[in-house]
Amino acid sequence: MVQSEFWHHIGSSLLRILVGYLCALLVGGVLGIFTARSRLLDALLSPAAKIIRATPVASFIILMFVFLSKEHIPAVTSFLMVLPVVWSNTYEGIKSTDTKLLEMAKVFRLGKTKTLMRIYLPGIFPFIMAAAKSGMGLAWKAGIAAEVLVPISMGIGSELYNAKIYLETVDLFAWTAVIIIISMILEKLLVRLARRLHDTP
């Protein structure tokens, strides 16, 4: 921990994985909204989510190695692992919105913006946060796995790969402990953020 290289490895992995994770939250949320509101889009796009969910992580990583640069693979892998989770949860959250509340919104002419802010968002918030929490773990593990399978110059996965190549058991356990600790920290930060957002009027 006193070596600057240690923090460079952690920072590099965090940057790649969080970029993929945040993009998945955004794209998955948008796709969940559109497919919940349109049967045609749901019929066209939902098979893609099932395919992504069913495909092994290792298969994605190996396929992307053919088409993408090594530096981008961890971010894209994290994105693909989180996308269907956020997509399906957003979809279910919108579909479970109380129809009586929506009818009331029409009667009182709240408009689309107020209906979204006061009815849809409070209703789907628990679904989105559940997806965000489970997706964080998926993104972190998938991103590190991508760094191991496609060794890159800087990252936690590259250090795990080196530990495997040189049979450095101590390093392997140390970096595994780092991965677990960071995962727990990220989850706690996400829970705190969710509570603040939920308590914000």
Beta strands, then each sheet from edge to edge (+ up, - down):
end
